[in-house]
Amino acid sequence: MLQAETLQLLCLTASSGVPLFSRGSTKQLPFSVVGSLNGVHMFGAGHGAQLSSCETDRGSRVVWEVFQESLMLIAVSGGGGSGISELQLRRLLENVWNCMVLVLGQDELANIRNVERLKRELRSCYRLFDLLLERVNDEQGFMGDLTRCADCLLPSTSALLQDALDSFAQAAESEFGCLLVRGRVAQATEKWWSRLTSQEVVVLSILMHSLSNASSCDYPVFLPQGSPTVAIRLLGFQLLPGVHVCVLCGPKPSLYKAENELVSRFWSTLVENLRSCLEQADRSTVPPSVSLRWDVQALLLINRESRRAVTVCPRVRGGAPAEATPLLSSRRRLELLRLFYTFAVTRYFTSQETSVSSASEDFPQGFTHVPVQCYLVTEECKCYGLQSPQHQLFLLMDLSVPTFALRTVATQTLSAITSATAF
């Protein structure tokens, strides 16, 4: 259906199959194919069978999902070993739905009164959809669309930035504030973490990233889980190119007052700190005080309590011996990291957030205990996963690391990051 390394997103009305939009691959699927994808799902539903996913003989994968019995979303990935798992496609559909609710509200989507009007309104979501499609297999290390955790940056000057953010949010009559650097959450208020769901934090970060060219914005949003039918104001401001602060608030303050009085009052003295955050973001998501071993090729660390995550993909390896294998490209390492995460959470690690329709769901039922560590040896690298009550760590290591030493490297890496950052 599609060439390798391609991905397409389709949206149709669930009852009549009217196409609403198609995003992704430049070569669109023919209307007959789109109609067939809808028809086979409707045929199954009419006979008491729910069709959720399938894979073609050429390696293409299709995933269906119906939301609110109103809209059907379909994700189609090309074959050729593109490395896009079913879990990634299913999370893509969930995020797309959450983005639509975020911008338009659930009522507008669940009760379609005018199809042509809905088509026009959905255009305001296209930039969000495109960002989600780009992040499925990008080189910047964003994993929140897959893990349902906020992609974070751990700045060196976290205390100063946290105090400024808390004061800024309080002056804006809000308890929900967030500081983003290069699209990642650098700091957030306590209520931002505790009251918003992890999916809401992810889509709000994507929305702010899509508005990054604007110096300020006053945007009505619907929280997909917390407030899907009542809009809330999202105020956002660019502090520096690549650095944004936003708050969720009521009718006050006005955009003019917040931009001309509050921003300068709380952030003008921290310009150098913000520049340091930008410089750090260009190098790594963890501060320079964190020292990683040369044989760590990439890692994903998740804080299970706060639903935050950091991804590290080193560009160079300091101290690597001459016999070390060449470093894989960043794109390939991140692709392998996503695949290993999917492998671990669908087979071994308990995760109430993981839901994927496949035979692998029954695999853990054969265990009499809950696995807390797993490893995988491939032709390109060695992978190790570690789970504790507070953290999950997914690690890619050089092939030269002895298999018996993988556990030691993983525990040392986890300790190095958590002790230096209190993450």
C-alpha positions as CSV (number, residue, x, y, z in Angstrom):
1,M,0.0,0.0,0.0
2,L,2.8,2.4,0.9
3,Q,6.5,2.5,0.3
4,A,8.9,1.7,3.1
5,E,9.6,4.4,5.7
6,T,6.2,6.0,5.1
7,L,3.3,6.6,7.5
8,Q,-0.2,7.9,6.8
9,L,-3.0,9.0,9.1
10,L,-6.6,8.8,8.0
11,C,-9.8,10.1,9.7
12,L,-13.3,9.2,8.7
13,T,-16.8,9.4,10.2
14,A,-17.5,6.2,12.0
15,S,-21.1,5.8,10.9
16,S,-20.9,6.7,7.2
17,G,-17.2,6.5,6.4
18,V,-16.9,10.0,5.0
19,P,-13.2,11.0,4.8
20,L,-12.3,14.0,6.9
21,F,-8.6,14.3,6.4
22,S,-5.4,12.5,5.4
23,R,-2.0,13.4,6.7
24,G,1.5,11.9,6.3
25,S,2.9,10.3,3.2
26,T,3.2,12.6,0.2
27,K,1.7,9.9,-1.9
28,Q,-1.8,9.6,-0.7
29,L,-3.6,6.3,-0.6
30,P,-6.2,5.9,-3.4
31,F,-9.8,6.5,-2.4
32,S,-10.6,2.9,-3.2
33,V,-8.0,1.7,-0.7
34,V,-9.3,4.1,2.0
35,G,-12.9,2.8,1.3
36,S,-11.7,-0.8,1.6
37,L,-9.9,-0.1,5.0
38,N,-13.2,1.4,6.3
39,G,-15.3,-1.3,4.7
40,V,-13.5,-4.2,6.2
41,H,-13.7,-2.7,9.6
42,M,-17.4,-2.1,9.3
43,F,-17.9,-5.6,7.9
44,G,-16.2,-7.1,11.0
45,A,-18.3,-4.9,13.3
46,G,-21.5,-6.0,11.6
47,H,-20.6,-9.6,12.4
48,G,-19.6,-9.1,16.0
49,A,-15.8,-9.0,15.4
50,Q,-13.6,-6.0,16.3
51,L,-10.8,-5.5,13.8
52,S,-8.0,-3.5,15.5
53,S,-4.9,-4.2,13.5
54,C,-3.4,-6.3,10.7
55,E,-0.2,-6.7,8.8
56,T,0.1,-7.3,5.0
57,D,2.3,-9.9,3.3
58,R,4.7,-7.0,2.3
59,G,5.2,-5.8,5.8
60,S,2.8,-2.9,5.9
61,R,0.8,-2.5,9.1
62,V,-2.7,-1.0,9.6
63,V,-4.3,0.0,13.0
64,W,-7.9,1.1,13.5
65,E,-9.5,2.9,16.4
66,V,-13.0,4.3,16.8
67,F,-13.4,7.2,19.3
68,Q,-16.7,8.2,20.9
69,E,-18.5,6.1,18.3
70,S,-18.1,9.1,16.1
71,L,-14.7,9.2,14.4
72,M,-12.5,6.4,13.0
73,L,-8.8,7.0,12.9
74,I,-6.6,4.7,10.8
75,A,-2.8,4.6,10.8
76,V,-1.0,2.9,7.9
77,S,2.8,2.3,7.9
78,G,4.8,1.2,4.9
79,G,6.7,-2.1,4.8
80,G,10.4,-2.8,4.3
81,G,11.3,-3.0,8.0
82,S,10.4,0.6,8.9
83,G,10.7,-0.2,12.6
84,I,7.3,1.3,13.5
85,S,5.6,-1.0,16.0
86,E,1.9,-1.6,16.5
87,L,2.1,0.0,19.9
88,Q,3.6,3.2,18.3
89,L,0.7,3.3,15.8
90,R,-1.9,2.8,18.5
91,R,-0.4,5.6,20.7
92,L,-0.3,7.8,17.6
93,L,-4.0,7.4,17.2
94,E,-4.7,8.1,20.8
95,N,-2.5,11.3,20.7
96,V,-4.2,12.5,17.5
97,W,-7.6,12.1,19.2
98,N,-6.3,14.0,22.3
99,C,-5.0,16.8,20.0
100,M,-8.4,17.1,18.3
101,V,-10.2,17.3,21.7
102,L,-7.5,19.8,22.9
103,V,-8.3,22.2,20.1
104,L,-12.0,21.6,19.3
105,G,-13.5,20.0,22.4
106,Q,-15.2,16.7,22.8
107,D,-18.7,17.8,22.0
108,E,-17.8,19.1,18.6
109,L,-16.2,15.7,17.7
110,A,-18.7,13.3,19.4
111,N,-21.8,15.1,17.9
112,I,-21.1,15.9,14.3
113,R,-23.7,18.3,13.1
114,N,-22.1,19.4,9.8
115,V,-19.4,17.3,8.2
116,E,-18.0,20.0,5.9
117,R,-17.8,22.4,8.8
118,L,-15.9,19.8,10.9
119,K,-13.5,19.3,8.0
120,R,-12.6,23.0,8.0
121,E,-12.2,23.1,11.8
122,L,-9.9,20.1,11.8
123,R,-7.4,22.1,9.6
124,S,-6.4,24.0,12.8
125,C,-5.1,20.6,14.1
126,Y,-2.9,19.7,11.0
127,R,0.3,21.2,12.5
128,L,-0.2,19.0,15.6
129,F,-0.8,15.9,13.5
130,D,2.3,16.6,11.4
131,L,4.4,17.0,14.6
132,L,3.1,13.7,15.9
133,L,3.9,11.9,12.6
134,E,7.4,13.4,12.6
135,R,8.0,12.2,16.2
136,V,7.1,8.6,15.5
137,N,10.7,8.1,14.2
138,D,12.6,11.3,14.5
139,E,16.2,12.1,15.4
140,Q,15.5,14.5,18.3
141,G,14.7,11.9,20.9
142,F,11.1,12.8,21.7
143,M,9.5,9.7,23.2
144,G,6.4,11.1,25.0
145,D,4.1,10.1,22.1
146,L,5.1,6.5,22.8
147,T,5.7,6.4,26.5
148,R,2.8,8.7,27.6
149,C,5.4,10.5,29.7
150,A,6.5,14.2,29.4
151,D,9.8,14.6,27.5
152,C,12.0,16.5,30.0
153,L,15.2,18.5,30.2
154,L,17.0,18.4,33.5
155,P,18.6,21.9,33.8
156,S,21.6,22.6,36.0
157,T,19.9,25.7,37.5
158,S,16.6,24.0,38.3
159,A,16.0,25.7,41.7
160,L,16.2,29.3,40.3
161,L,14.0,28.4,37.3
162,Q,11.4,26.6,39.6
163,D,11.1,29.6,41.9
164,A,10.7,32.0,38.9
165,L,8.0,29.8,37.4
166,D,6.1,29.4,40.6
167,S,6.1,33.1,41.2
168,F,5.1,33.9,37.6
169,A,2.2,31.4,37.7
170,Q,1.0,32.9,41.0
171,A,1.1,36.4,39.6
172,A,-0.9,35.1,36.6
173,E,-3.5,33.7,39.0
174,S,-2.7,30.2,38.0
175,E,-1.5,27.0,39.7
176,F,-0.6,25.4,36.3
177,G,2.6,26.7,34.8
178,C,5.3,25.1,32.6
179,L,8.7,26.1,31.2
180,L,9.7,24.5,27.9
181,V,13.1,24.4,26.3
182,R,13.3,23.1,22.7
183,G,9.9,21.4,23.2
184,R,10.9,19.7,26.4
185,V,9.6,20.4,29.9
186,A,12.4,22.0,31.9
187,Q,10.3,23.0,34.9
188,A,6.6,22.8,35.9
189,T,4.5,23.7,38.9
190,E,3.4,21.0,41.3
191,K,-0.2,21.1,40.0
192,W,1.0,20.8,36.4
193,W,2.4,17.3,37.4
194,S,-0.2,16.2,39.9
195,R,-3.5,17.4,38.4
196,L,-2.9,17.1,34.6
197,T,-2.7,13.6,33.2
198,S,0.5,12.5,31.5
199,Q,-1.4,12.5,28.1
200,E,-2.5,16.1,28.7
201,V,1.0,17.2,29.5
202,V,2.3,15.5,26.3
203,V,-0.3,17.2,24.0
204,L,0.1,20.6,25.7
205,S,3.8,20.4,25.1
206,I,3.2,19.6,21.4
207,L,0.7,22.4,21.1
208,M,3.2,24.9,22.6
209,H,5.9,23.6,20.2
210,S,3.6,24.1,17.2
211,L,3.1,27.8,18.4
212,S,6.8,28.3,18.9
213,N,7.1,31.0,16.2
214,A,4.7,33.3,18.0
215,S,6.0,35.7,20.6
216,S,2.8,35.2,22.6
217,C,-0.5,33.4,22.4
218,D,-3.9,33.4,24.1
219,Y,-5.4,30.1,23.2
220,P,-8.6,28.3,24.4
221,V,-7.9,24.6,25.0
222,F,-10.0,21.6,26.2
223,L,-8.1,19.2,28.5
224,P,-8.9,15.7,27.0
225,Q,-9.4,14.1,30.4
226,G,-9.8,17.0,32.9
227,S,-12.1,19.4,30.9
228,P,-13.1,17.9,27.5
229,T,-16.2,20.1,27.2
230,V,-15.2,23.4,28.8
231,A,-12.4,25.5,27.4
232,I,-9.5,26.9,29.5
233,R,-7.2,29.7,28.6
234,L,-3.6,28.8,27.7
235,L,-1.3,31.8,27.8
236,G,2.1,31.3,26.2
237,F,5.2,33.5,25.8
238,Q,8.5,33.2,24.1
239,L,11.3,34.1,26.5
240,L,14.0,33.3,24.0
241,P,14.0,31.5,20.6
242,G,13.4,28.0,21.7
243,V,12.3,28.8,25.3
244,H,8.7,29.3,26.2
245,V,6.6,29.6,29.3
246,C,2.9,28.9,29.5
247,V,0.1,28.9,32.1
248,L,-3.4,27.6,32.3
249,C,-5.6,30.4,33.8
250,G,-9.0,32.0,33.9
251,P,-10.2,35.3,32.4
252,K,-7.4,37.2,34.2
253,P,-4.7,38.5,33.5
254,S,-5.1,39.9,30.1
255,L,-2.6,38.9,27.4
256,Y,-1.3,42.5,27.3
257,K,-0.7,42.7,31.1
258,A,1.0,39.3,31.2
259,E,3.2,40.0,28.3
260,N,4.2,43.5,29.2
261,E,4.4,43.3,33.0
262,L,4.7,39.8,34.3
263,V,7.1,38.3,31.8
264,S,9.7,41.0,32.3
265,R,9.3,41.1,36.0
266,F,10.0,37.4,36.6
267,W,12.2,36.4,33.7
268,S,14.4,39.3,32.7
269,T,17.0,38.6,35.3
270,L,17.3,34.9,34.3
271,V,18.2,35.4,30.6
272,E,21.6,33.9,31.1
273,N,20.2,30.9,32.9
274,L,17.8,30.4,30.1
275,R,20.6,30.6,27.5
276,S,22.5,28.0,29.5
277,C,19.4,25.7,29.3
278,L,19.4,26.2,25.5
279,E,23.1,25.3,25.3
280,Q,22.5,22.2,27.4
281,A,19.5,21.1,25.4
282,D,21.7,21.2,22.2
283,R,24.1,18.8,23.9
284,S,22.1,16.6,26.2
285,T,18.9,16.4,28.2
286,V,20.9,15.7,31.4
287,P,23.3,18.3,33.1
288,P,27.1,18.1,32.6
289,S,27.5,16.8,36.1
290,V,26.1,13.4,34.9
291,S,28.9,11.3,33.7
292,L,27.9,8.3,31.5
293,R,30.1,5.4,30.4
294,W,31.5,5.5,26.9
295,D,29.7,2.2,26.1
296,V,26.2,3.7,26.7
297,Q,24.9,4.3,23.2
298,A,21.4,5.6,24.2
299,L,19.0,5.5,27.1
300,L,15.4,6.2,28.1
301,L,14.8,6.9,31.8
302,I,11.2,7.1,33.1
303,N,10.1,8.4,36.5
304,R,7.0,6.2,37.0
305,E,5.6,8.3,39.8
306,S,5.6,11.7,38.1
307,R,5.3,10.3,34.5
308,R,8.4,12.2,33.4
309,A,11.1,10.9,31.0
310,V,14.5,11.9,29.7
311,T,16.1,10.5,26.6
312,V,19.9,10.6,26.1
313,C,21.6,9.8,22.7
314,P,25.3,10.9,23.0
315,R,26.8,12.4,19.8
316,V,30.3,11.4,20.7
317,R,31.9,8.8,23.0
318,G,34.6,10.1,25.3
319,G,37.2,7.6,26.3
320,A,36.2,4.9,23.9
321,P,39.0,2.4,23.2
322,A,40.3,1.9,19.7
323,E,38.6,-1.5,19.3
324,A,35.2,-0.1,20.0
325,T,32.6,-0.7,17.3
326,P,31.6,2.4,15.3
327,L,28.8,4.5,16.9
328,L,25.4,3.9,15.1
329,S,23.6,7.0,13.7
330,S,21.4,8.9,16.1
331,R,18.3,8.0,14.1
332,R,19.1,4.3,14.2
333,R,19.9,4.3,17.9
334,L,16.6,6.0,18.7
335,E,14.7,3.7,16.5
336,L,16.3,0.7,18.3
337,L,15.5,2.3,21.7
338,R,11.8,2.7,20.7
339,L,11.7,-0.9,19.6
340,F,13.3,-2.2,22.8
341,Y,10.9,-0.1,24.9
342,T,8.0,-1.7,23.0
343,F,9.5,-5.2,23.4
344,A,10.0,-4.7,27.2
345,V,6.7,-3.2,28.1
346,T,4.5,-5.5,26.0
347,R,6.3,-8.7,27.2
348,Y,7.9,-8.2,30.6
349,F,7.3,-5.0,32.5
350,T,4.0,-4.4,34.1
351,S,2.4,-1.2,32.8
352,Q,-1.2,-0.3,33.2
353,E,-0.7,2.2,30.4
354,T,0.3,-0.5,27.9
355,S,-2.5,-1.7,25.8
356,V,-1.8,-3.4,22.5
357,S,-3.8,-6.0,20.7
358,S,-1.4,-8.8,20.0
359,A,-0.5,-12.3,21.2
360,S,2.2,-10.8,23.3
361,E,-0.4,-9.7,25.9
362,D,-0.7,-13.3,27.1
363,F,3.1,-13.8,27.3
364,P,3.5,-12.5,30.9
365,Q,0.7,-14.7,32.2
366,G,3.1,-17.6,32.2
367,F,5.3,-16.0,34.9
368,T,4.7,-16.6,38.6
369,H,6.5,-13.3,39.4
370,V,6.8,-9.8,38.0
371,P,10.0,-9.4,35.9
372,V,12.0,-6.4,36.9
373,Q,14.9,-6.8,34.4
374,C,15.3,-8.0,30.9
375,Y,18.0,-8.0,28.2
376,L,18.3,-8.5,24.5
377,V,21.4,-9.1,22.3
378,T,21.2,-8.0,18.7
379,E,23.6,-7.7,15.8
380,E,23.9,-3.9,16.4
381,C,23.9,-3.5,20.2
382,K,23.0,-5.0,23.5
383,C,19.8,-3.8,25.3
384,Y,19.0,-3.9,29.0
385,G,15.8,-2.9,30.8
386,L,15.5,-2.3,34.5
387,Q,12.3,-1.6,36.5
388,S,12.0,-0.4,40.0
389,P,8.9,1.0,41.9
390,Q,10.0,4.5,40.9
391,H,11.9,4.1,37.7
392,Q,12.1,2.3,34.3
393,L,15.5,2.4,32.5
394,F,16.0,1.2,28.9
395,L,19.6,1.1,27.8
396,L,21.4,0.5,24.6
397,M,25.1,-0.6,25.0
398,D,28.1,-1.3,22.9
399,L,28.5,-4.9,21.7
400,S,31.8,-5.1,23.5
401,V,30.1,-5.0,26.9
402,P,30.1,-8.6,28.2
403,T,26.5,-9.9,28.6
404,F,27.1,-10.7,32.3
405,A,28.1,-7.0,32.9
406,L,24.9,-5.5,31.4
407,R,23.1,-5.4,34.8
408,T,26.1,-3.6,36.4
409,V,26.3,-1.0,33.7
410,A,22.5,-0.4,34.0
411,T,22.5,0.0,37.8
412,Q,25.5,2.3,37.6
413,T,23.9,4.5,34.9
414,L,20.6,4.7,36.9
415,S,22.5,5.7,40.0
416,A,24.6,8.3,38.2
417,I,21.6,10.1,36.8
418,T,19.3,10.0,39.9
419,S,22.0,10.9,42.4
420,A,23.1,14.0,40.3
421,T,19.6,15.2,39.4
422,A,17.2,13.7,42.0
423,F,15.0,12.7,39.0
